[in-house]
Every structure is written in C-alpha cells, then in structure tokens.
C-alpha cells in the first residue's frame, strides 16, 4: 500500500469515527469545549468535574476547559451559559443555588432556570453538615437544639454566604426544631471553620465535602448530616433523620447543563461519558471521600421536574430566612 493511499484510508476512518449529531452540525466538537463553573477553583463543583475532563477529552478528541467565573452566588456564570450559542461548545456545571434558589434572591435574574437550559446530566449531591468545635461542650444535635431553645438567637451558625444551601438548610432545620439562630455569612467554608474554632460562632452549616477533613482531624465535631443516609466521608456523623428531623433532609446537588436549544444527541452522548466516569471505581471513591453521593442518572425531563420541585421547596425557606431580593 502506498503512503498516499494509507493516509487517505486513515483520514476516512477518522472522519467516520468522529461523533456526528443532527443535520445542522456535521461534526461536534470542532473546537475546544468550555465548561463554565460558577464558583472559585477548589470548590465542590470543581472537585466533581476535574476528574471527568480526561474522559471527555478522550471520548471527543478535543480539549474540555473549565472556566471558573465566581460571582452573584453562581448566577453570573449560569447567566453567561444561558446566553451562549447552543452549539455544544459551552457547557455549565451548576447547582442548587443558581438554579433553585437564585430566582428568590434576585429580582432581575438574567435567566429563567425552567427555560434557559438543556439538561445534560446529574453529577451528584453533597449533603450539608452541622458542625461545632471539636473540643467544645456540644456533643449532639439534641444538646445543640436545647441550647438554641434556651438562649434564643445567641446561638449562631456560619455558612458560605447568604442564600447558600448551608444557610438555608440551617434555617430549615431551625424551623422544624422550633428555634431561631443567628446566621453569620462568610465567603467560604474556611472562614466559617475559623470562626467556630475561634469561639466566635457556635456552629456551622455547610457542604459536607468542604468540612470532612476538619471533622476527620478532630478540629470540628459533626453532629448531623442532612442526607437521608450516613455518608462514607464521615460515617460516625448521624443524619438529621436519626436525630428526629427527617424533613430537614437536603442536598446541594450538582448537574451539567447547556444553553437551551442544544442538539439533544450531543447532550445524550456527553451524559453517557460523564456517567461512565462517575461509575469508575477510582472516581467514585474520590468523590465519596469528600462527601459527594450519587443521585442516579435521571433523564432530561426528570431533571427539569427535579429542579422545579427544588425551587418550590427552597422558596418558602428563603422567605423564612428573611433574605430580601436584590
């Protein structure tokens, strides 16, 4: 076989192997794909998507580049993704805040979560943990509630910010426990932890993954986790249900989306690769070690219904928290 013929055959094989979707796009992707992340590097969304990049690049033969665009509680990057061309070259990793809580926080939100996106796939969920100082006097959720009941708003809790899932889960638990605690917002889990360790706040309600290391190291004591079952990242921490508050179950869920109108075949293929990665034992173990649990692989229609139901659930909590829309 001549060298020219060999090159022609290889080119033809590569063309046949390239992913093809629909009639409007001959081949996708035809350039690098960006993944917008509404939060700073090192957060839970970052820790979820990073191990999956290599699989996406291997499957589609193009770079997949994460762009961290923090701001407005995640609404900034989520809005940018909603405005992008629906050609498959802009994807979004987003979560409970921008998709289910933001409509109650911002009067002029730049996107409608119910209409602005193509749902690609569910990535997992990170329960919220309630934690206190490791060598402090509070040992469990019953003592925590009793203290809050006696001292009213003198018992405080930190979170990663106003309207964060940690903030709202603390409020939701307080509603069910019949207590009202003072909320102290911080710019992230590290600041909330330091405030608890410095005896400036009584406790924190924050994403489990961001606090698992401090709990395992004994700096913090986890007294409840908001998942339905205990999580492997902190198996000694009881659930809110075990402590008598089953209606306080909550998860900060993460999913991948794209601008509305993207070819559903692209979404289906990307989801297939994502799920293969999430089911890989090494990736699964890595995510479980930071408190991320599987939420299955719901269809786009099921994700749409889930996001709408979550908005219905969190709206009353936002109002109970006294957060004024800006």
BELNORUR-V308356 format. One record per helix or strand of 2 or more residues. SS is the DSSP state (h for helix, s for strand). FROM is the first residue (numbers start at 1). TO is the last residue. If there is no record, write none. Layout:
BEGIN
[[SS FROM TO] [SS FROM TO]]
END
This chain:
BEGIN
[[h 3 17] [s 33 37] [h 44 60] [s 64 68] [h 72 83] [s 90 95] [h 96 104] [s 117 133] [h 141 154] [s 156 159] [h 165 177] [s 182 185] [h 189 197] [s 203 207] [h 208 216] [s 220 225] [h 232 234] [h 246 248] [s 251 259] [h 264 278] [h 281 288] [s 292 293] [h 300 320]]
END
